[in-house]
Amino acid sequence: MASVDITRGHDLGVAEAKQRAEPLLEDLRASFGVSGAWEGDQFVITQPARGTLDVTDTTVRVQVDLPLFLRPMKGVVESKIHESLDETLGPQA
């Protein structure tokens, strides 16, 4: 199974990082039709892939198992996530 697993460090705290994660989720909704819901500090992705976006005091981690039709686009999905994380949390150190 093609999966995406990206972790980005930050020093924003949970509340601020969670708020800044919203544009990433909007990008994924617009680009790939992602849907899901927040369960505490974890956004659970339910469509069209399964996965999570976990926010802690020091990290944001995106884990997604891509369905068959999105597997050829794994690089595009990863690039979109990195780009959005750069915009919302700042470039990776």
N, C-alpha and C positions, 0 to 999 in steps of 0.2 A: 504494500500500500504506500502511495506517495504521501508523505506528510511534511508539514512545515512546522518547525519548532524554533522560534526566535525569542531570545531573552534580551531585554535592554535594561541596563541599570539607570537609576535616577536618584536624586536626593530631595524629592518633592514631598514625600509623605504619601500615604494612601489616598486621602481625599483629593488632593491636587492632581496626582497621577491619574486617578479614576476620571476626574473631570476632563483632563487633557486626552484621555483615551477615546472620548466620544467622537472627535473628528476622524480618528482611525476607523472606528466602527461605521461612521457615515460613509467614508471612502469605500469600505468593503461592501456596504449595502449598495451603493451606487454602481460600483464596478462589477460585483459578482452576485448581487442579490442576497447577500448574507442576512439572516434573521436570527433572533435569539433574544435572551433576556438576562438582566443582571440578577444574580443570586448572591447577595452580599457583595464581596469584592471580586467576584468572578462573573464574567459575562459568558454564558453558555451559548455556543453557536449551534443551531439546530438545522439550518438549511442554507445552502444546498450541500454543505459539508457539516461534519461534526467536529467540535473542538471547543476550546476555551481561550479566554483572555483573562489572565490572572494578574491582579494588582496587589503588590505588597509595599511595605515601607520603602524598599530599595530597588524593586524590579517590576517590570511589566513583561509578562511572558505570553506569547501567542502560540498555541498549539492547535493545528488543524489537520485532520485526516481528509485528504481530498478524494472526492468520488471519482469514478472512472472518467467521466467527461471533462473534469478539470485537471486531471493528471498531466496532460500535455502542456498545461499553462502554469505548472508549478513555479517556474522561474519568474513569470509575470506576477503571480500572487506574492511570492517572496519579495520581489522588488517593490511592489505596491505597499506592503507592510513596512519594509525598511524606510521607504520614502515618507510615509505617513508618520512613523515613529520619529524620524529626523525632524519633521515639521512640528510635532507636538511636544516631544521631550528634549529635543536638541540632538545634534549629531553624536554618534557613538564615539566614545573616547578611545 
